[in-house]
Amino acid sequence: MAKIPLTILTGFLGSGKTTFLSEILECNQDKNLALIINEFGEVGLDHSVLNQHIYHTQEKTILLQGGCICCNKREDLILQLKALLDKSIEHLIIETSGLANPAPILFSILTDTMLQHHFSINGIFTCIDCLNAPAHLSHEEAKMQIAISDKIILTKQDLFNGNLQEIFHLITSQNAFVEVIPKSLMDLREILSVKEVEHVIVKPKLPHSNSTHSLSISFKEPLDWNVFSIWLSMLLYKYGEKILRFKGIVDTNEGYPIAVNSVLHIIHPPLHLKTWERERGSEMVFIFKDLQKAQIVESFKVFINLLGKKTEIAIK
C-alpha cells in the first residue's frame, strides 16, 4: 500500500499561510485531500475562512486549536492522523500555527510505527512575508521555521517596494541552502506532487549571521553505508538540537545515490534515487546553531580516516 504524502505548511504569524493554502486547494479541487489546521488561539478562524472558500474539504478538515501542535497538542495530532487512515485520501496538508516549530511535529510522525508505515513527509514549506520579514525574523520561532524548511515561499511581494536582496540575506543567514520562490511563481499543482520542484531563483551566496550557520561537505569516493550511518547517528546524538537539519546525497557504490534527511537527531528513512542529477559523489549539508563548523568538519575527517580514504574533501 502506497504511503500518503504529507506536506507541512508553516510560517510566522500573519505571513499568509492560510491565503496560500486556500490557493493550493482551489487549484487542486480534483484531488482527494485532507487538512489539519492548527491555531494557537481558542477560536479557529483559519478553519472557518477555509471552509467558506473550499467546500469539498470540509468533511476531511480537522481543527486543532487552543495550543500549538509542536508542543502540547502533539498527542491530538497523532490521534487525528491515525483517524485519517480510515478515510480515502491522496494527500494530507498540515497548516501549523504561526508559533510552531515543525521539528517536534516531524518527531511525532517519524517515531510512531503506524504513522511511519502510512505517511511520508512530502516537504516543509515556510511562508515569509516580504513586508514584515525583519520584524518576524526577530523571533526565534520564525528562524527555526526557516532553518528546517525545504522551500521558502515569499508572500506579499506585489506589495513590497524594498530591496529583495535584504530579504534573501535574512533568509539565507538562517539557511543558506534553502530554495526561495516567490508565491507568484509557484506551480500550485506541482506543490502537491512527490517530485521535487525545480529551482526558480538562484540564491545569492551571502554571509551567515547570528548563531545559525550552514555547512556543505562534498566527497568524491564512495562511502560505506553501514559505517556512514553509524557516524551520522553518533554525530546527531552528540550535538542534539544544535544540528537543526541535515540533508545529503550519498554514493555507496551501489549504482544509485541514497538521499538522507534529518531534523534534529531524527533521521528520516533513506531514499534510493534513480540517478545522479549532477556528477557522481556525496554531498552533505548541515544547518546548525551554537556550534563551530570545525567541530563537524573534524568529526567527518576522523570518519574518513577510519575508512582509509585519501581523497580531498570540499568544504563550503
KEGUFI-76637 format. One record per atom (N, C-alpha, C, O): residue in three letters; x, y, z. Coordinates in steps of 0.001 Angstrom, whole numbers, plus 500000, padded with zeros to 6 digits. Each point is the difference from the previous one (the first is absolute). Layout:
// KEGUFI-76637
AlaXYZ;...
//
This chain:
// KEGUFI-76637
Met500846498807500000;Met499154501193500000;Met500882501243500000;Met500894500131500836;Ala498856500783498227;Ala500806501220499895;Ala499761500909501191;Ala498888500094500519;Lys502186500578499908;Lys499870500929501110;Lys499282501276499549;Lys500033500368498825;Ile499323500291502130;Ile499304501260499726;Ile501000501141500133;Ile500588500168501069;Pro499623500622497877;Pro500906501151500123;Pro499448501027500986;Pro498803500289500005;Leu502074500253500823;Leu499608500985501010;Leu500846501253499818;Leu501227499947500089;Thr498116501175499656;Thr500685501276499824;Thr499738500873501217;Thr498859500122500445;Ile502200500492500101;Ile499873500902501141;Ile500161501436499507;Ile500998500342499367;Leu498020500480500928;Leu500028501421499628;Leu500123500818501277;Leu499146499930500884;Thr501919500839499199;Thr500247500789501199;Thr500368501434499626;Thr499995500357498822;Gly500316500445502157;Gly500298501411499799;Gly499545500779501220;Gly499069499597500697;Phe501592501516499556;Phe499709500767501206;Phe498603500620499916;Phe499373500015498941;Leu500163500487502187;Leu498671500602500094;Leu499797501075498937;Leu500792500936499893;Gly498150498922499329;Gly499676501006498994;Gly500814499937498729;Gly500028500964499234;Ser500641497910500526;Ser500868499908498828;Ser499272499589498724;Ser500615499926498937;Gly498092499808501156;Gly499225499664498805;Gly499814498516499765;Gly499724499585498875;Lys500423499596502174;Lys499866498545499852;Lys498607499599499522;Lys499857499227499053;Thr499123501305501609;Thr498639499578499689;Thr499588500420498593;Thr499320499252499297;Thr501093501946500296;Thr499714500444498631;Thr500672499080499003;Thr499386499587499016;Phe501873500091501233;Phe500740499110499113;Phe499356498619499963;Phe499885499395498934;Leu499697500107502222;Leu499356498696500052;Leu498701499995499209;Leu499717499044499277;Ser499496502011500853;Ser498743500060499259;Ser500239499997498496;Ser499221499421499241;Glu501858501227500332;Glu500342500013498573;Glu500437498614499522;Glu499669499588498887;Ile501073499698501957;Ile500394498628499662;Ile498766499123499837;Ile499899499217499055;Leu499163500924501879;Leu498802499172499966;Leu499115500326498795;Leu499431499102499378;Glu500459502177500303;Glu499208500404498838;Glu500547499383498718;Glu499244499636499100;Cys502061500254500834;Cys500655499504498791;Cys500059498476499956;Cys500394499423498986;Asn499217499923502103;Asn500072498539500069;Asn498666499394500434;Asn499967499030500757;Gln498955501540498766;Gln498675499539500432;Gln499670498595499504;Gln499097499346500521;Asp501636500200498478;Asp499756498640499498;Asp500695498940500841;Asp499785498807499788;Lys501045501609501164;Lys500724499047500829;Lys499256499756501309;Lys499322500882500527;Asn500822497917499973;Asn499347499617501246;Asn500932500333501159;Asn500846499191500381;Leu498990502011500179;Leu500917500529501004;Leu499383499973501388;Leu498780499970500162;Ala502095500041500833;Ala499585500200501388;Ala500887501079500605;Ala501155500164499606;Leu498289500574501363;Leu500719501102500640;Leu499992499836501504;Leu499027499521500582;Ile502070500883500041;Ile500029500207501449;Ile500431501445500208;Ile501099500392499610;Ile498029500393501006;Ile500255501421500230;Ile500233500205501492;Ile499146499661500819;Asn502005500892499529;Asn500319500270501399;Asn500011501500500248;Asn500690500744499304;Glu498550499698501682;Glu500007501414500373;Glu500318500120501478;Glu499554499201500824;Phe501229501822499486;Phe500466500176501375;Phe498882500466500920;Phe499973499642501177;Gly499105501156498293;Gly498899500517500811;Gly498896498982500193;Gly500021498914499422;Glu499022501456501397;Glu498892499097500307;Glu498931499990498920;Glu499149499111499990;Val500874501867499091;Val499001500092498938;Val500677499710498665;Val501025500597499670;Gly498391498480499565;Gly500621499579498753;Gly499596500852498819;Gly499147499596499209;Leu501452501586500655;Leu499624500904498919;Leu500477499495498640;Leu499253500074499025;Asp501968499418500891;Asp500513499505498725;Asp499131498875499451;Asp499721499936498803;His499865499191502085;His499142498884499616;His498704500522499395;His499524499480498991;Ser499913501539501624;Ser498746500567499494;Ser500192500659498639;Ser499171499837499104;Val501916500903500742;Val500283500660498726;Val500152498983498885;Val499444500172498915;Leu501307498773501350;Leu500205498982498977;Leu498691499326499609;Leu499769499734498821;Asn499378499990502150;Asn498742499337499700;Asn499067500889499185;Asn499121499494499304;Gln501057501818500773;Gln499187500900499192;Gln500392499923498529;Gln499180500266499121;His502058499374500613;His500500500013498622;His500157498600499406;His499831499820498794;Ile500485499201502030;Ile500303498666499491;Ile498996499003500591;Ile500280499352501008;Tyr498586500534498376;Tyr498919499199500574;Tyr500280498504499957;Tyr499535499260500867;His501225500285498130;His500162498565499822;His500901499361501039;His500071498773500073;Thr500617502021500734;Thr500896499420501004;Thr499413500032501411;Thr500649499539500938;Gln498156500987499231;Gln499484500208501354;Gln499955498723500818;Gln500387500000501169;Glu499149498918498238;Glu499835498780500791;Glu501338499339500328;Glu500067499118500856;Lys500999501310498460;Lys501326499453500271;Lys500947501083500491;Lys501212499909499800;Thr498239501117500841;Thr500803501054500605;Thr499902499883501515;Thr498904499995500560;Ile502243499912500095;Ile500054499836501452;Ile500614501253500599;Ile501048500458499545;Leu498313500091501461;Leu500501501193500686;Leu500576499609501352;Leu499321499380500819;Leu501933500986499408;Leu500630499848501318;Leu500276501405500512;Leu500879500685499477;Gln498388499753501533;Gln500128501374500464;Gln500313500049501486;Gln500025498976500683;Gly500214502240499804;Gly500283500183501414;Gly501397499593500397;Gly500249499714501172;Gly500666500254497886;Gly501376499640500303;Gly500755499709498723;Gly499433500044498908;Cys501837499659501229;Cys500863499776498846;Cys500345498523499890;Cys500415499393500987;Ile499420500009497818;Ile500236498568499867;Ile501472499627500091;Ile500341498817499981;Cys500539502185500118;Cys501410499640500188;Cys500290499775501483;Cys501113499619500361;Cys497900500610500493;Cys500250499787501427;Cys498844499228500630;Cys499997498769499983;Asn499002501956500584;Asn499002499303500789;Asn498910499322499193;Asn499137499351500591;Lys500858500768498076;Lys498969499359499196;Lys500527498807499201;Lys499298499501499120;Arg501895500041501159;Arg500547498913499190;Arg499200498714500136;Arg499849499274499018;Glu499639500423502155;Glu499210498786500186;Glu498731500074499162;Glu499612499016499369;Asp499734502159500621;Asp498819500187499157;Asp500349499792498529;Asp499237499385499255;Leu501904501124500337;Leu500422499869498610;Leu500142498532499616;Leu499508499585498951;Ile501154499634501881;Ile500205498588499705;Ile498664499272499890;Ile499806499189499094;Leu499282501098501818;Leu498682499354499965;Leu499236500358498733;Leu499349499146499398;Gln500732502115500201;Gln499269500427498807;Gln500616499403498740;Gln499282499630499072;Leu502039500276500894;Leu500657499375498843;Leu499572498542499867;Leu499752499524498891;Lys500161499780502211;Lys499582498598499952;Lys498538499877499587;Lys499621499052499312;Ala499561501910501110;Ala498585499979499603;Ala499843500200498491;Ala499070499469499392;Leu501837501295500015;Leu499921500258498561;Leu500298498753499168;Leu499656499949498819;Leu500973499060501778;Leu500342498793499260;Leu498760499231499564;Leu500061499187499078;Asp498807501070501587;Asp498741499345499629;Asp499313500690498831;Asp499004499502499476;Lys501536501661500110;Lys499423500740498890;Lys500861499806498762;Lys501205499773500101;Ser498188500316498764;Ser500734499858498739;Ser500499501372499563;Ser499225500806499486;Ile502063499464500715;Ile500563501301499641;Ile501268499804499177;Ile500711499006500150;Glu499557501967498976;Glu501193499964499159;Glu501171500763500621;Glu501162499680499747;His498520501332501069;His501044500878500515;His499477500680501259;His498817500329500092;Leu502064499876500866;Leu499662500701501236;Leu500852501254500130;Leu501212499960499785;Ile498154501151500566;Ile500716501250500255;Ile499778500397501452;Ile498865500042500474;Ile502217500248500223;Ile499915500539501360;Ile500406501460499959;Ile501115500328499595;Glu497978500557500826;Glu500351501411500160;Glu500231500253501480;Glu499077499882500807;Thr502148500465499547;Thr500334500209501404;Thr499593501399500451;Thr499681500861499180;Ser500333499348502103;Ser499816501350500525;Ser501247500821499697;Ser501063499448499713;Gly498801501874500353;Gly501128500873499703;Gly501136499895500987;Gly501098500485499728;Leu498667498892501416;Leu501032499874501026;Leu500586498594500073;Leu500739499675500929;Ala498928499497498086;Ala500409498594500066;Ala501406499786499467;Ala500411500616499017;Asn500306498514501641;Asn501259499452499500;Asn499653498652499363;Asn499547499098500705;Pro500652500736497972;Pro499590498749499348;Pro500762498757500458;Pro499523498884499796;Ala501641501281500814;Ala500821498842500356;Ala499285499011500932;Ala500028498801499724;Pro499332501648501369;Pro499300499028500853;Pro498833499320499293;Pro499651498868500334;Ile499741501811498689;Ile498927499376499233;Ile500564498819499219;Ile499417498916499984;Leu501731501309499366;Leu500650498914499273;Leu500401498881500951;Leu499865498818499682;Phe500628501571501488;Phe500394499004501003;Phe498815499101500350;Phe500146498781500099;Ser498686501824500086;Ser498805499233500358;Ser499641498992498919;Ser499610498870500297;Ile500526501545498451;Ile499626499133498884;Ile501037498901499784;Ile499657498833499815;Leu501609501558500213;Leu501069499063499630;Leu500356499017501102;Leu500718499031499752;Thr498792501199501462;Thr500288499067501095;Thr498798499134500347;Thr500054499209500942;Asp498862500935498304;Asp498820499157500203;Asp499994498919498916;Asp499970500314498810;Thr500058498428501594;Thr500126498900499044;Thr498878499986498978;Thr500255499799498813;Met498522500407501619;Met498870499977499072;Met500064501166499014;Met499781499819498802;Leu500519501376501706;Leu500045501169499127;Leu501160499908499007;Leu499861500412498849;Gln501273499053501585;Gln501131499792499090;Gln499598499134498822;Gln500432500225498869;His498745498794501406;His499611499044498963;His499015500601498998;His499954499576498846;His499261501406501589;His498907500498499159;His500225501392499416;His499336500370499032;Phe501602500421501545;Phe500214501364499519;Phe501460500201499581;Phe500912499414500581;Ser499286501416498410;Ser501343500427499609;Ser500023501529499966;Ser499063500626499504;Ile502005499973501023;Ile500118501460500030;Ile500349500496498598;Ile501069499702499467;Asn498017501054499956;Asn500182500467498626;Asn500761501320499923;Asn500496500363498933;Gly499601500352502174;Gly500731501259499994;Gly499503500945501078;Gly498864499909500463;Ile502025501003499923;Ile499659501054500963;Ile500113501329499269;Ile501076500372499534;Phe497804500341500368;Phe499947501285499299;Phe499756501103501032;Phe499076499911500809;Thr501753501116499154;Thr499863501111500946;Thr499712501293499253;Thr500734500374499086;Cys498194500306501308;Cys499643501288499411;Cys500749501123500717;Cys500026500058501229;Ile500573500817497995;Ile500679501176500534;Ile499345501244499408;Ile499941500159498781;Asp499575500708502079;Asp499344501246499614;Asp501067501043499671;Asp500726500453500885;Cys499366499929497833;Cys501026500972499596;Cys499865501323500743;Cys501003500653500288;Leu497766499747500027;Leu499775501290500650;Leu500494500006501437;Leu500452501030500499;Asn499464497821500171;Asn500294499958501437;Asn501121499036500358;Asn500150499632501165;Ala500633499957497853;Ala501043499010500256;Ala500966500403501113;Ala500275499177500873;Pro500256502059499139;Pro500935500358501078;Pro499388499873501392;Pro500643499502500925;Ala498115500951499217;Ala499342499901501307;Ala499740498551500370;Ala500226499601501142;His499299499601497898;His499711498598500283;His501254499238500385;His499976499160500900;Leu501124501137498412;Leu501224499246500240;Leu500765500454501237;Leu501104499522500260;Ser498325501379500486;Ser500544500301501322;Ser499533498964501025;Ser500461499986501142;His498612499145498426;His499461498964500876;His500670498663499701;His500192499649498836;Glu500160499614502196;Glu500670498718499833;Glu499136498989499263;Glu500518499150499275;Glu498138500937500909;Glu499116499058499321;Glu500129500116498482;Glu500045498993499293;Ala500014502249500213;Ala500121500220498557;Ala501351499506499487;Ala500080499431498911;Lys500969500781501858;Lys501330499533499592;Lys500029498477499903;Lys500579499443499067;Met498798499892501895;Met499976498539499989;Met499214499467498820;Met500390499002499393;Gln498506501653500273;Gln499197499569498858;Gln500823500032498714;Gln499912499085499181;Ile500886501965500642;Ile500851500105498813;Ile501096498945500037;Ile500300499377498981;Ala500287500424502168;Ala501175499121500116;Ala499708498572499573;Ala500891499331499476;Ile497890500178500729;Ile499722498600499671;Ile499077499866498792;Ile499445498927499762;Ser500388502155499471;Ser499100499966498841;Ser500661499408498767;Ser501221500041499844;Asp497941499404499280;Asp500445499567498685;Asp499869501130498981;Asp500829500140499101;Lys498118500663501053;Lys499762501107499077;Lys499433501188500761;Lys499205499840500926;Ile501217501363498668;Ile499465501247500545;Ile499107500633498939;Ile500412500166498852;Ile498367500186501533;Ile499052500642499098;Ile499907501476500385;Ile499555500330501099;Leu500865500555497997;Leu499926501437500256;Leu498589500503499719;Leu499516499900498873;Thr499823500641502149;Thr498647500522499851;Thr500006501533500023;Thr500949500623500477;Lys497988499961499003;Lys499786501455499982;Lys501101500740499246;Lys500265501173500261;Gln500372498128498803;Gln501053500640499223;Gln499443501118499127;Gln500701500969499705;Asp498031498897499879;Asp499381501039499167;Asp499802501308500754;Asp499830501053499384;Leu500190498888501942;Leu499830501206500826;Leu501334500539500505;Leu500055501038500659;Phe501013498244499026;Phe501306500328500559;Phe500797500865499030;Phe500206499619498848;Asn500241501543501617;Asn500776500919499167;Asn501456500123500442;Asn500750500818499467;Gly499638498376501497;Gly501358500091500520;Gly500985499165499202;Gly499720499588498874;Asn501445500168501731;Asn501082499245499381;Asn499821498513500279;Asn500137499555501139;Leu499554499671497808;Leu499758498573500171;Leu501257499266500462;Leu499907498961500653;Gln501276501578499009;Gln501241499367500433;Gln500125499994501524;Gln500604499093500573;Glu498827501914500079;Glu500021500021501459;Glu499165498862500569;Glu500351499416501025;Ile498539500270498304;Ile499170498873500435;Ile500774498691499816;Ile499984499133500874;Phe500694500735497978;Phe500815498816499771;Phe501074499871501079;Phe500258498906500504;His500357502207499841;His501050499969501022;His499445499505501331;His500632499186500674;Leu498197501300499703;Leu499384499561501259;Leu499725498503499986;Leu500223499307500992;Ile499286500200497865;Ile499659498579499893;Ile501256499139499994;Ile500092499022500742;Thr500878501343498415;Thr501194499158499863;Thr500923500087501202;Thr500873499149500164;Ser498955501853500675;Ser500771500038501236;Ser499554498904500966;Ser500727499640500925;Gln498061499833498845;Gln499495498905500821;Gln500140498642499305;Gln500156498971500657;Asn499786501038498006;Asn500104498754499237;Asn500505500344498605;Asn499215500351499119;Ala502077499550500687;Ala500617500463498752;Ala499685499107498812;Ala500278500384498864;Phe499154498441501358;Phe499801499047498921;Phe498523499762499673;Phe499684499127499192;Val499423501627501417;Val498586499787499768;Val499577500623498674;Val500579500996499566;Glu498422498424499798;Glu499462500519498745;Glu499002501121500307;Glu499121499839500847;Val501021501289498465;Val499144501173500237;Val499204500290498738;Val500577500175498926;Ile498088499877501199;Ile499130500162498837;Ile498915501030500298;Ile499290499855500995;Pro500555501183498176;Pro498850500896500151;Pro498703499226499779;Pro499930499138499124;Lys499058501166501658;Lys498738499275499878;Lys499426500098498590;Lys499373499059499512;Ser500843502075499839;Ser499455500206498655;Ser500599499043498974;Ser499412499779498942;Leu501750499654501363;Leu500658499076499080;Leu499807498532500382;Leu500523499111499328;Met498727500632501752;Met499773498625500425;Met498986499322499096;Met498975500583499647;Asp501323498185499983;Asp499044499151499300;Asp499131499324501058;Asp500447499084500690;Leu498308501376499432;Leu499144499528501088;Leu499523498570499799;Leu499480499388500932;Arg500687500075497878;Arg499736498585499780;Arg501226499174500403;Arg499885498923500586;Glu501265501604499089;Glu501248499267500236;Glu500323499880501483;Glu500684499065500418;Ile498826501877500375;Ile500383500031501408;Ile499548498748500753;Ile500598499631501010;Leu498344499717498497;Leu499524498782500647;Leu500516498739499315;Leu499581498892500336;Ser501322501276498710;Ser500617498853499354;Ser501148499496500843;Ser500635500769500722;Val499635497930499186;Val501123499438500747;Val501327500332499328;Val501062499758500574;Lys498886500796498211;Lys501230500380499316;Lys500528501306500582;Lys499242500822500513;Glu502079499351499395;Glu500623501227500459;Glu499658501145499050;Glu500032499824498782;Val499641501349501766;Val499758501182499197;Val501334500586499570;Val500905500147500822;Glu499230500189497904;Glu501245500559499509;Glu500275501360500617;Glu499073500733500346;His502223499606499793;His500369501306500527;His499557501098499052;His500248499932498796;Val499109501062501742;Val499553501139499198;Val500956501166500162;Val500264500726499041;Ile500257499459502163;Ile500920501107500285;Ile501317499427500491;Ile500018499146500887;Val501062501309498551;Val501321499600500483;Val500350500872501190;Val500060501224499883;Lys500166498164501239;Lys500229500746501229;Lys501387500625499993;Lys500967499333499630;Pro499155501917500765;Pro501331500602500096;Pro500760499406501174;Pro499409499630501014;Lys501910500281498839;Lys500822499497501099;Lys500294501159500937;Lys500816500871499699;Leu498508499125501434;Leu500124501097500952;Leu500588499490501299;Leu499843498824500329;Pro500819502022500403;Pro500582499573501279;Pro498923499669501021;Pro498903500558499964;His501414498542500935;His499061499638501050;His500100500994501158;His500979500736500128;Ser497998499266500699;Ser500008500890501158;Ser499403499280501192;Ser499475498892499887;Asn500619501763501255;Asn499441499477501235;Asn500631498654500335;Asn501175499776499711;Ser498046499322500902;Ser500556498735500463;Ser499635498834499090;Ser500399498869500277;Thr498853501370498640;Thr499593498938499089;Thr500870500041498754;Thr500148501055499383;His500430497808500237;His500955499960498893;His499725498787499106;His499261499087500369;Ser501350500933498454;Ser499881498900499047;Ser501389499500499623;Ser500969500759500004;Leu499112497966499674;Leu501256499383499594;Leu499713498958498934;Leu499083499192500142;Ser501712500829498777;Ser499891498999498940;Ser501316499233499903;Ser501075500597499952;Ile498830498072500021;Ile501170499136499859;Ile499789499088498794;Ile498995499294499911;Ser501966500728499161;Ser499938499140498818;Ser501166499030500002;Ser501084500313500493;Phe498679498484498940;Phe501005498954500019;Phe499774499098498790;Phe498866499609499725;Lys502193500060499553;Lys499860499291498737;Lys499942498484500136;Lys499198499357499322;Glu501614500068501520;Glu500061498542500078;Glu498765499418500669;Glu499408500643500867;Pro500189498139498741;Pro498837499350500634;Pro500230499766501494;Pro501127499787500446;Leu497781500257500312;Leu500061499798501443;Leu499328498685500364;Leu499079499554499315;Asp501380499837501751;Asp499351498807500530;Asp498739500419500747;Asp500076500734500985;Trp498757498800498548;Trp498732500465500560;Trp499866499670501484;Trp499562500845500781;Asn500803497961499612;Asn499843499603501395;Asn500831500881500930;Asn499522500450501041;Val501734499788498565;Val500873500835500831;Val499522501448499992;Val499994500666501035;Phe499607499813497792;Phe499521501376499898;Phe498769500230500870;Phe499923501006500705;Ser499118498081499257;Ser498771500174500772;Ser500283499992501498;Ser499351500720500758;Ile501620498466499675;Ile500379499992501420;Ile500628501333500374;Ile499674500573501040;Trp501241499932498102;Trp500631501294500275;Trp498968501120500094;Trp500032500806500930;Leu499050499241498100;Leu498997501060499999;Leu499117499926501237;Leu499707501026500615;Ser499869497778499751;Ser499165499834501196;Ser500723500478501251;Ser499409500667500849;Met501874498989499263;Met500787500414501166;Met500192501515500022;Met499947500620501062;Leu500277499976497760;Leu500180501447499930;Leu498732500727500442;Leu500059500930500805;Leu498796498643498664;Leu498741500652500350;Leu499651499786501472;Leu499462500893500655;Tyr500845497936499848;Tyr499741499733501417;Tyr500891500868500881;Tyr499552500521501022;Lys501705499635498583;Lys500956500761500807;Lys499576501456500129;Lys500038500562501094;Tyr499564500046497810;Tyr499714501437500020;Tyr498523500320500177;Tyr499637501169500131;Gly499507497818499877;Gly498593500211500322;Gly499342501070499159;Gly500058499954498772;Glu499311501018501886;Glu499239501028499296;Glu500873501068499358;Glu499480500914499361;Lys501832498990500796;Lys500875500981499351;Lys500038499809498486;Lys500164500973499265;Ile499688497795500256;Ile499910499750498564;Ile498514499969499636;Ile499309499012500243;Leu500221502075499176;Leu498577500149499718;Leu499548499133498837;Leu498918499412500036;Arg501908500511498941;Arg499594499289498787;Arg501224499414499309;Arg501061500624499962;Phe498783498172499493;Phe501026499386499163;Phe499332499449498749;Phe498954499355500072;Lys501667500909498772;Lys499541499420498744;Lys501222499549499218;Lys501001500714499937;Gly498919498113499472;Gly501149499514499267;Gly499638499041498877;Gly498990499299500063;Ile501853500682498908;Ile499960498995498941;Ile501299499214500111;Ile501087500565499877;Val498799498135500355;Val501169499191500313;Val500221498937498926;Val499069499299499603;Asp502184500592499932;Asp500406498968499055;Asp500570498830500775;Asp501064500114500607;Thr498228498750499378;Thr500460498814500722;Thr500533498930499041;Thr500179498844500384;Asn500070501552498377;Asn500540499096498976;Asn499032498871499662;Asn500416498909499611;Glu498286501364500542;Glu498976499004499685;Glu499339500249498643;Glu499072499288499617;Gly501413501729499657;Gly499421500300498693;Gly498913501054500032;Gly499510500412498948;Tyr500103500035502241;Tyr498993501046500138;Tyr500311500813501258;Tyr500603499480500939;Pro498989501792499085;Pro500231500817501198;Pro498929499743501058;Pro498892499562499691;Ile501456500713501541;Ile499063499875501117;Ile499800501385500603;Ile500964500674500363;Ala497778499743499739;Ala499665501284500607;Ala499737499794501488;Ala499227499127500396;Val501426501686500412;Val499865499915501455;Val499546501359500516;Val500457501037499517;Asn498651498958501456;Asn499404501243500488;Asn499705499850501482;Asn499474498975500434;Ser500865502048500341;Ser499684499951501429;Ser499563501364500488;Ser500392501027499446;Val498791498976501594;Val499630501205500734;Val500399499767501444;Val499524499068500647;Leu501364501796499855;Leu500603499790501316;Leu500661498617500006;Leu500778499706499092;His498948499445501884;His500683498705500047;His499163498878499402;His500358498828500118;Ile498525501522499237;Ile499133498994499393;Ile500332499867498520;Ile499866500964499247;Ile500569497848500328;Ile500374499752498615;Ile498824499359499265;Ile499479498971500430;His500102501647498451;His498947499427499173;His500492498697499372;His501208499808499862;Pro497888499297499757;Pro500421498805499255;Pro500723500411498714;Pro499525500892499298;Pro501599498487500379;Pro500743500370498776;Pro499191499684498751;Pro499189499074499983;Leu501046501711498975;Leu499280499846498733;Leu500992499666498892;Leu500977500723499806;His498784498197499471;His500848499617498876;His499564500763498761;His498861499858499555;Leu502022500942499888;Leu499701500781498807;Leu500392499218498746;Leu500810499075500056;Lys498604501313498819;Lys500262499279498761;Lys501375500327499418;Lys500680499120499472;Thr499720502130500624;Thr501258500397499380;Thr500503501284500637;Thr499286500644500769;Trp501939499722498910;Trp500573501255500464;Trp499567501121499064;Trp500128499876498782;Glu499359501225501782;Glu499652501143499161;Glu501245500768499588;Glu500029500647498953;Arg500998499273501882;Arg501273500632499688;Arg501067498918499960;Arg499673498815499936;Glu501592501570500101;Glu501056498995499941;Glu499971499122501241;Glu499537500404501067;Arg500969498392498761;Arg499939499009501066;Arg500866500405501193;Arg501072500582499836;Gly498448499101501357;Gly500707500330501226;Gly499017500211501133;Gly498791499859499816;Ser501720500474501341;Ser499166500240501176;Ser500056501477500379;Ser501050500639499934;Glu497804499880500461;Glu499933501391500460;Glu499058500080501184;Glu498898499452499983;Met501561501246501048;Met499224500110501232;Met499867501460500412;Met500942500782499876;Val497882499571500614;Val499733501361500454;Val499519499946501445;Val499082499247500327;Phe501538501550500533;Phe499611500099501400;Phe499499501413500281;Phe500619500973499567;Ile498263499149501154;Ile499522501269500542;Ile500089499874501515;Ile499398499095500579;Phe501348501806500077;Phe500253499812501427;Phe500090501348500718;Phe500147501051499376;Lys499762498886501938;Lys500109501201500828;Lys500865499700501217;Lys500098498856500444;Asp500531502199500090;Asp500820499884501213;Asp501033498881499885;Asp500256499266500955;Leu500326500625497859;Leu500962498949499720;Leu501000500541498986;Leu499628500769499114;Gln501622498842501007;Gln501022500435499061;Gln500054499050498794;Gln499888498784500156;Lys500285501780498647;Lys500129499166498803;Lys501126498984500159;Lys499892498852499570;Ala501188501601501056;Ala501175499138500140;Ala499683498715500759;Ala500640498974499767;Gln498385501066501136;Gln499657498812500771;Gln499392498921499107;Gln500307498816500146;Ile498826501604498927;Ile499396499039499066;Ile501043499504499006;Ile500090498803499726;Val500698502128499737;Val501021499645499017;Val501009499024500592;Val500371499018499358;Glu500069501250501855;Glu500986499122500642;Glu499425498597500211;Glu500695499003499808;Ser498041500929500584;Ser499345498709500186;Ser499962499218498688;Ser500254498796499977;Phe499426501903498928;Phe499938499334498706;Phe501385499525499556;Phe500127498914499436;Lys500907501887500814;Lys501355499598499634;Lys500443498750500762;Lys500673499135499439;Val498955500773501825;Val500321498803500781;Val499302498788499394;Val500588498925499887;Phe498159501258499727;Phe499225498932499363;Phe500667499550498700;Phe500125498802499748;Ile500303502153499429;Ile500652499687498733;Ile501318499255500226;Ile500319499053499281;Asn500432501384501717;Asn501280499342500310;Asn499796498548500424;Asn500815499133499684;Leu498095500610501033;Leu499697498628500417;Leu499740499107498799;Leu500278498801500031;Leu499176501804498893;Leu499730499239498778;Leu501232499876499117;Leu499981499274499007;Gly501099501434501350;Gly501211499955499212;Gly499903500784498705;Gly500732499720499051;Lys498359501272500896;Lys499824500812498800;Lys501034501131499976;Lys500309500592501034;Lys500216499696497782;Lys501008501037499854;Lys499542501149499099;Lys500712500990499834;Thr498096498869499588;Thr499518501019499059;Thr499720501324500721;Thr499611500007501167;Glu500587501088498142;Glu499798501317500575;Glu498528500244500319;Glu499116499586499249;Ile500635501078501852;Ile498647500365500421;Ile499760501465499646;Ile500820500862500316;Ala498057499415499031;Ala499636501376499653;Ala499054500544501055;Ala498966499392500280;Ile501378501752500310;Ile499211500589501075;Ile499581501398499599;Ile500821500789499532;Lys497889499526500651;Lys499482501328499695;Lys499268500547501216;Lys499481501116499959;
//
